[in-house]
Amino acid sequence: MNQSSIKIDVLLDPNKVPQQISWIATDSSSDMAQKAKAMCIAFWDGADKTALRIDLWTKDMMVDEMADFFYQMFSTMADTYRRATKQDELSDDIKKFAKDFYKKFRETQTKAQ
C-alpha cells in the first residue's frame, strides 16, 4: 500500500495573519514547495457527521482573486459531486450558482468603478 503526504506551511505576521502559504506533496511533480495566496481544506468526520475546515488567505489576496478562487472551487465541487454521486441535476445547480455568483461579483465591481 502506498502512502502520500501533503505538507502545508503558513508564515504568520506578528498579528497571526497569514503572510505566506506554501505546500508540497510527496506525489507532486514539483520538488519545491508551491506558494499559494489562499487555501480551503475540508475533512469529513463520519462519526460526528460534521465538516472540519481550514480556510486561510494571505493579506495580499485581492478581492477579485478571492472571487475567482471561490468560482473555481464551486465549479470543481460540482464536478466532484457529480463523479461521486451521479447526481447530474444537483451538480448542474451548483454550476449555475457558481456562474451566478461570479456574474454578481463582476457587476458589483463594475458599479464600484
N, CA and C atoms as an extended XYZ file, in Angstrom:
339
Properties=species:S:1:pos:R:3:atomname:S:1:resname:S:1:resid:I:1 pbc="F F F"
N         0.847       -1.182        0.000 N   MET     1
C         0.000        0.000        0.000 CA  MET     1
C         0.892        1.246        0.000 C   MET     1
N         0.572        2.201       -0.852 N   ASN     2
C         1.330        3.452       -0.922 CA  ASN     2
C         0.760        4.482        0.044 C   ASN     2
N         1.622        5.383        0.470 N   GLN     3
C         1.195        6.491        1.323 CA  GLN     3
C         1.660        7.785        0.682 C   GLN     3
N         0.801        8.783        0.711 N   SER     4
C         1.118       10.096        0.174 CA  SER     4
C         0.917       11.126        1.276 C   SER     4
N         1.745       12.159        1.279 N   SER     5
C         1.644       13.215        2.293 CA  SER     5
C         1.616       14.583        1.636 C   SER     5
N         0.910       15.479        2.277 N   ILE     6
C         0.887       16.876        1.873 CA  ILE     6
C         1.310       17.687        3.091 C   ILE     6
N         2.311       18.523        2.905 N   LYS     7
C         2.804       19.371        3.991 CA  LYS     7
C         2.445       20.822        3.663 C   LYS     7
N         1.868       21.507        4.620 N   ILE     8
C         1.466       22.909        4.455 CA  ILE     8
C         2.180       23.735        5.504 C   ILE     8
N         2.830       24.810        5.054 N   ASP     9
C         3.485       25.745        5.964 CA  ASP     9
C         2.817       27.103        5.817 C   ASP     9
N         2.528       27.724        6.960 N   VAL    10
C         1.909       29.045        6.970 CA  VAL    10
C         2.804       29.970        7.777 C   VAL    10
N         3.292       31.023        7.117 N   LEU    11
C         4.105       32.047        7.772 CA  LEU    11
C         3.163       33.148        8.240 C   LEU    11
N         3.176       33.431        9.555 N   LEU    12
C         2.270       34.428       10.137 CA  LEU    12
C         3.016       35.702       10.479 C   LEU    12
N         2.322       36.833       10.364 N   ASP    13
C         2.911       38.092       10.815 CA  ASP    13
C         2.738       38.181       12.338 C   ASP    13
N         3.218       39.241       12.983 N   PRO    14
C         3.094       39.346       14.451 CA  PRO    14
C         1.650       39.300       14.960 C   PRO    14
N         0.675       39.670       14.102 N   ASN    15
C        -0.738       39.626       14.488 CA  ASN    15
C        -1.400       38.297       14.139 C   ASN    15
N        -0.590       37.321       13.742 N   LYS    16
C        -1.052       35.973       13.369 CA  LYS    16
C        -1.917       35.975       12.118 C   LYS    16
N        -1.672       36.927       11.228 N   VAL    17
C        -2.328       36.970        9.926 CA  VAL    17
C        -1.398       36.282        8.929 C   VAL    17
N        -1.930       35.343        8.134 N   PRO    18
C        -1.053       34.648        7.187 CA  PRO    18
C        -0.380       35.605        6.203 C   PRO    18
N         0.931       35.504        6.126 N   GLN    19
C         1.724       36.280        5.176 CA  GLN    19
C         2.076       35.445        3.961 C   GLN    19
N         2.294       34.160        4.194 N   GLN    20
C         2.690       33.277        3.110 CA  GLN    20
C         2.176       31.866        3.403 C   GLN    20
N         1.683       31.215        2.363 N   ILE    21
C         1.253       29.822        2.447 CA  ILE    21
C         2.057       29.055        1.408 C   ILE    21
N         2.637       27.953        1.821 N   SER    22
C         3.338       27.094        0.863 CA  SER    22
C         3.009       25.645        1.175 C   SER    22
N         3.057       24.822        0.149 N   TRP    23
C         2.727       23.411        0.316 CA  TRP    23
C         3.569       22.564       -0.618 C   TRP    23
N         3.716       21.319       -0.231 N   ILE    24
C         4.415       20.348       -1.064 CA  ILE    24
C         3.764       18.987       -0.828 C   ILE    24
N         3.661       18.209       -1.875 N   ALA    25
C         3.072       16.876       -1.788 CA  ALA    25
C         4.081       15.841       -2.253 C   ALA    25
N         4.069       14.695       -1.609 N   THR    26
C         5.037       13.654       -1.968 CA  THR    26
C         4.804       13.131       -3.382 C   THR    26
N         3.577       13.183       -3.884 N   ASP    27
C         3.276       12.693       -5.232 CA  ASP    27
C         3.288       13.800       -6.282 C   ASP    27
N         3.715       14.996       -5.896 N   SER    28
C         3.744       16.127       -6.825 CA  SER    28
C         4.875       15.977       -7.826 C   SER    28
N         4.699       16.568       -8.983 N   SER    29
C         5.768       16.561       -9.987 CA  SER    29
C         6.834       17.607       -9.667 C   SER    29
N         6.552       18.480       -8.705 N   SER    30
C         7.498       19.515       -8.316 CA  SER    30
C         8.311       19.070       -7.098 C   SER    30
N         9.590       19.366       -7.135 N   ASP    31
C        10.452       19.062       -5.996 CA  ASP    31
C        10.469       20.189       -4.972 C   ASP    31
N         9.918       21.339       -5.358 N   MET    32
C         9.949       22.514       -4.486 CA  MET    32
C         8.547       22.824       -3.972 C   MET    32
N         8.494       23.458       -2.805 N   ALA    33
C         7.218       23.886       -2.243 CA  ALA    33
C         6.571       24.906       -3.179 C   ALA    33
N         5.255       24.819       -3.291 N   GLN    34
C         4.483       25.729       -4.121 CA  GLN    34
C         3.848       26.801       -3.238 C   GLN    34
N         3.850       28.034       -3.699 N   LYS    35
C         3.224       29.117       -2.942 CA  LYS    35
C         1.752       29.221       -3.315 C   LYS    35
N         0.963       29.677       -2.358 N   ALA    36
C        -0.461       29.902       -2.574 CA  ALA    36
C        -0.875       31.143       -1.797 C   ALA    36
N        -1.872       31.854       -2.317 N   LYS    37
C        -2.397       33.012       -1.606 CA  LYS    37
C        -3.580       32.642       -0.720 C   LYS    37
N        -4.183       31.480       -0.983 N   ALA    38
C        -5.335       31.051       -0.186 CA  ALA    38
C        -5.435       29.537       -0.218 C   ALA    38
N        -6.144       29.015        0.772 N   MET    39
C        -6.408       27.579        0.814 CA  MET    39
C        -7.705       27.325        1.562 C   MET    39
N        -8.397       26.300        1.160 N   CYS    40
C        -9.583       25.814        1.848 CA  CYS    40
C        -9.474       24.295        1.871 C   CYS    40
N        -9.455       23.746        3.054 N   ILE    41
C        -9.357       22.294        3.216 CA  ILE    41
C       -10.525       21.855        4.081 C   ILE    41
N       -11.178       20.786        3.670 N   ALA    42
C       -12.291       20.256        4.459 CA  ALA    42
C       -12.090       18.762        4.664 C   ALA    42
N       -12.361       18.318        5.878 N   PHE    43
C       -12.323       16.904        6.226 CA  PHE    43
C       -13.709       16.515        6.723 C   PHE    43
N       -14.165       15.334        6.362 N   TRP    44
C       -15.459       14.860        6.825 CA  TRP    44
C       -15.250       13.945        8.024 C   TRP    44
N       -15.850       14.294        9.145 N   ASP    45
C       -15.817       13.471       10.340 CA  ASP    45
C       -17.066       12.589       10.309 C   ASP    45
N       -16.886       11.348        9.923 N   GLY    46
C       -18.015       10.432        9.783 CA  GLY    46
C       -18.699       10.123       11.104 C   GLY    46
N       -17.966       10.115       12.192 N   ALA    47
C       -18.563        9.825       13.499 CA  ALA    47
C       -19.485       10.950       13.947 C   ALA    47
N       -19.027       12.195       13.814 N   ASP    48
C       -19.831       13.344       14.238 CA  ASP    48
C       -20.710       13.899       13.119 C   ASP    48
N       -20.490       13.420       11.898 N   LYS    49
C       -21.243       13.911       10.723 CA  LYS    49
C       -21.083       15.422       10.572 C   LYS    49
N       -19.823       15.875       10.663 N   THR    50
C       -19.534       17.299       10.522 CA  THR    50
C       -18.330       17.499        9.619 C   THR    50
N       -18.293       18.647        8.987 N   ALA    51
C       -17.146       19.044        8.172 CA  ALA    51
C       -16.198       19.857        9.046 C   ALA    51
N       -14.955       19.471        9.015 N   LEU    52
C       -13.914       20.211        9.726 CA  LEU    52
C       -13.138       20.973        8.664 C   LEU    52
N       -13.028       22.286        8.821 N   ARG    53
C       -12.465       23.111        7.746 CA  ARG    53
C       -11.330       23.976        8.224 C   ARG    53
N       -10.430       24.231        7.286 N   ILE    54
C        -9.364       25.215        7.484 CA  ILE    54
C        -9.418       26.138        6.275 C   ILE    54
N        -9.744       27.395        6.494 N   ASP    55
C        -9.793       28.404        5.441 CA  ASP    55
C        -8.792       29.497        5.797 C   ASP    55
N        -7.790       29.681        4.980 N   LEU    56
C        -6.782       30.719        5.212 CA  LEU    56
C        -6.500       31.455        3.912 C   LEU    56
N        -6.186       32.735        4.030 N   TRP    57
C        -5.732       33.508        2.886 CA  TRP    57
C        -4.729       34.530        3.367 C   TRP    57
N        -3.809       34.859        2.483 N   THR    58
C        -2.772       35.819        2.843 CA  THR    58
C        -3.319       37.236        2.727 C   THR    58
N        -2.623       38.148        3.408 N   LYS    59
C        -3.107       39.528        3.399 CA  LYS    59
C        -2.959       40.206        2.050 C   LYS    59
N        -2.203       39.613        1.130 N   ASP    60
C        -2.086       40.213       -0.204 CA  ASP    60
C        -3.054       39.582       -1.216 C   ASP    60
N        -3.968       38.748       -0.748 N   MET    61
C        -5.000       38.171       -1.620 CA  MET    61
C        -6.003       39.270       -1.957 C   MET    61
N        -6.139       39.554       -3.232 N   MET    62
C        -7.037       40.611       -3.683 CA  MET    62
C        -8.477       40.089       -3.756 C   MET    62
N        -9.447       41.007       -3.665 N   VAL    63
C       -10.856       40.632       -3.682 CA  VAL    63
C       -11.214       39.924       -4.984 C   VAL    63
N       -10.711       40.411       -6.114 N   ASP    64
C       -11.029       39.749       -7.381 CA  ASP    64
C       -10.418       38.350       -7.453 C   ASP    64
N        -9.249       38.156       -6.832 N   GLU    65
C        -8.650       36.824       -6.771 CA  GLU    65
C        -9.508       35.899       -5.910 C   GLU    65
N       -10.059       36.436       -4.815 N   MET    66
C       -10.916       35.631       -3.945 CA  MET    66
C       -12.178       35.208       -4.690 C   MET    66
N       -12.738       36.100       -5.489 N   ALA    67
C       -13.924       35.742       -6.277 CA  ALA    67
C       -13.586       34.658       -7.294 C   ALA    67
N       -12.448       34.793       -7.967 N   ASP    68
C       -12.011       33.753       -8.913 CA  ASP    68
C       -11.815       32.421       -8.192 C   ASP    68
N       -11.180       32.478       -7.034 N   PHE    69
C       -10.911       31.286       -6.233 CA  PHE    69
C       -12.225       30.580       -5.877 C   PHE    69
N       -13.198       31.347       -5.373 N   PHE    70
C       -14.471       30.747       -4.995 CA  PHE    70
C       -15.221       30.215       -6.201 C   PHE    70
N       -15.222       30.951       -7.305 N   TYR    71
C       -15.875       30.469       -8.523 CA  TYR    71
C       -15.289       29.121       -8.933 C   TYR    71
N       -13.967       29.026       -8.944 N   GLN    72
C       -13.330       27.778       -9.343 CA  GLN    72
C       -13.609       26.659       -8.339 C   GLN    72
N       -13.630       26.981       -7.039 N   MET    73
C       -13.936       25.945       -6.037 CA  MET    73
C       -15.367       25.436       -6.203 C   MET    73
N       -16.329       26.357       -6.379 N   PHE    74
C       -17.715       25.926       -6.579 CA  PHE    74
C       -17.818       25.015       -7.804 C   PHE    74
N       -17.165       25.411       -8.890 N   SER    75
C       -17.226       24.628      -10.132 CA  SER    75
C       -16.615       23.242       -9.959 C   SER    75
N       -15.456       23.180       -9.308 N   THR    76
C       -14.822       21.878       -9.129 CA  THR    76
C       -15.567       21.027       -8.100 C   THR    76
N       -16.209       21.667       -7.108 N   MET    77
C       -17.035       20.904       -6.171 CA  MET    77
C       -18.210       20.268       -6.913 C   MET    77
N       -18.778       20.993       -7.874 N   ALA    78
C       -19.868       20.429       -8.678 CA  ALA    78
C       -19.380       19.210       -9.457 C   ALA    78
N       -18.203       19.311      -10.045 N   ASP    79
C       -17.641       18.175      -10.783 CA  ASP    79
C       -17.397       16.984       -9.854 C   ASP    79
N       -16.838       17.252       -8.690 N   THR    80
C       -16.562       16.194       -7.715 CA  THR    80
C       -17.864       15.543       -7.252 C   THR    80
N       -18.860       16.375       -6.961 N   TYR    81
C       -20.155       15.851       -6.514 CA  TYR    81
C       -20.773       14.963       -7.593 C   TYR    81
N       -20.678       15.388       -8.846 N   ARG    82
C       -21.217       14.598       -9.964 CA  ARG    82
C       -20.515       13.236      -10.044 C   ARG    82
N       -19.177       13.247       -9.972 N   ARG    83
C       -18.427       11.985      -10.044 CA  ARG    83
C       -18.754       11.061       -8.883 C   ARG    83
N       -18.939       11.632       -7.694 N   ALA    84
C       -19.166       10.826       -6.502 CA  ALA    84
C       -20.589       10.285       -6.398 C   ALA    84
N       -21.571       11.058       -6.907 N   THR    85
C       -22.977       10.702       -6.670 CA  THR    85
C       -23.780       10.404       -7.930 C   THR    85
N       -23.263       10.788       -9.083 N   LYS    86
C       -24.003       10.667      -10.358 CA  LYS    86
C       -25.278       11.514      -10.362 C   LYS    86
N       -25.333       12.525       -9.498 N   GLN    87
C       -26.483       13.428       -9.410 CA  GLN    87
C       -26.274       14.616      -10.344 C   GLN    87
N       -26.601       14.429      -11.604 N   ASP    88
C       -26.360       15.458      -12.616 CA  ASP    88
C       -27.126       16.749      -12.339 C   ASP    88
N       -28.385       16.627      -11.960 N   GLU    89
C       -29.196       17.827      -11.757 CA  GLU    89
C       -28.653       18.686      -10.616 C   GLU    89
N       -28.294       18.064       -9.493 N   LEU    90
C       -27.755       18.829       -8.374 CA  LEU    90
C       -26.391       19.423       -8.719 C   LEU    90
N       -25.598       18.679       -9.437 N   SER    91
C       -24.304       19.198       -9.871 CA  SER    91
C       -24.495       20.402      -10.784 C   SER    91
N       -25.453       20.312      -11.690 N   ASP    92
C       -25.742       21.444      -12.575 CA  ASP    92
C       -26.210       22.659      -11.782 C   ASP    92
N       -26.972       22.427      -10.709 N   ASP    93
C       -27.417       23.536       -9.845 CA  ASP    93
C       -26.221       24.241       -9.201 C   ASP    93
N       -25.240       23.463       -8.764 N   ILE    94
C       -24.042       24.058       -8.163 CA  ILE    94
C       -23.291       24.877       -9.209 C   ILE    94
N       -23.175       24.347      -10.426 N   LYS    95
C       -22.502       25.077      -11.517 CA  LYS    95
C       -23.236       26.380      -11.823 C   LYS    95
N       -24.568       26.314      -11.847 N   LYS    96
C       -25.357       27.527      -12.106 CA  LYS    96
C       -25.118       28.547      -11.002 C   LYS    96
N       -25.122       28.093       -9.757 N   PHE    97
C       -24.836       29.001       -8.648 CA  PHE    97
C       -23.468       29.649       -8.826 C   PHE    97
N       -22.464       28.863       -9.204 N   ALA    98
C       -21.112       29.393       -9.396 CA  ALA    98
C       -21.109       30.497      -10.449 C   ALA    98
N       -21.794       30.258      -11.556 N   LYS    99
C       -21.852       31.266      -12.618 CA  LYS    99
C       -22.581       32.524      -12.152 C   LYS    99
N       -23.702       32.338      -11.445 N   ASP   100
C       -24.454       33.486      -10.923 CA  ASP   100
C       -23.626       34.271       -9.910 C   ASP   100
N       -22.923       33.570       -9.044 N   PHE   101
C       -22.045       34.190       -8.061 CA  PHE   101
C       -21.011       35.077       -8.760 C   PHE   101
N       -20.357       34.515       -9.758 N   TYR   102
C       -19.291       35.248      -10.440 CA  TYR   102
C       -19.855       36.444      -11.216 C   TYR   102
N       -21.014       36.249      -11.832 N   LYS   103
C       -21.661       37.352      -12.561 CA  LYS   103
C       -21.999       38.498      -11.600 C   LYS   103
N       -22.554       38.176      -10.442 N   LYS   104
C       -22.894       39.208       -9.453 CA  LYS   104
C       -21.651       39.905       -8.933 C   LYS   104
N       -20.585       39.144       -8.743 N   PHE   105
C       -19.342       39.768       -8.309 CA  PHE   105
C       -18.870       40.780       -9.343 C   PHE   105
N       -18.856       40.382      -10.596 N   ARG   106
C       -18.409       41.281      -11.675 CA  ARG   106
C       -19.297       42.531      -11.743 C   ARG   106
N       -20.583       42.361      -11.534 N   GLU   107
C       -21.494       43.516      -11.547 CA  GLU   107
C       -21.176       44.469      -10.409 C   GLU   107
N       -20.854       43.940       -9.232 N   THR   108
C       -20.503       44.819       -8.110 CA  THR   108
C       -19.190       45.545       -8.385 C   THR   108
N       -18.271       44.889       -9.071 N   GLN   109
C       -17.003       45.533       -9.426 CA  GLN   109
C       -17.226       46.675      -10.413 C   GLN   109
N       -18.096       46.453      -11.374 N   THR   110
C       -18.402       47.487      -12.365 CA  THR   110
C       -19.064       48.698      -11.714 C   THR   110
N       -19.999       48.452      -10.784 N   LYS   111
C       -20.673       49.543      -10.084 CA  LYS   111
C       -19.702       50.336       -9.210 C   LYS   111
N       -18.722       49.655       -8.647 N   ALA   112
C       -17.764       50.311       -7.751 CA  ALA   112
C       -16.807       51.220       -8.507 C   ALA   112
N       -16.661       51.016       -9.800 N   GLN   113
C       -15.709       51.815      -10.580 CA  GLN   113
C       -16.279       53.108      -11.009 C   GLN   113
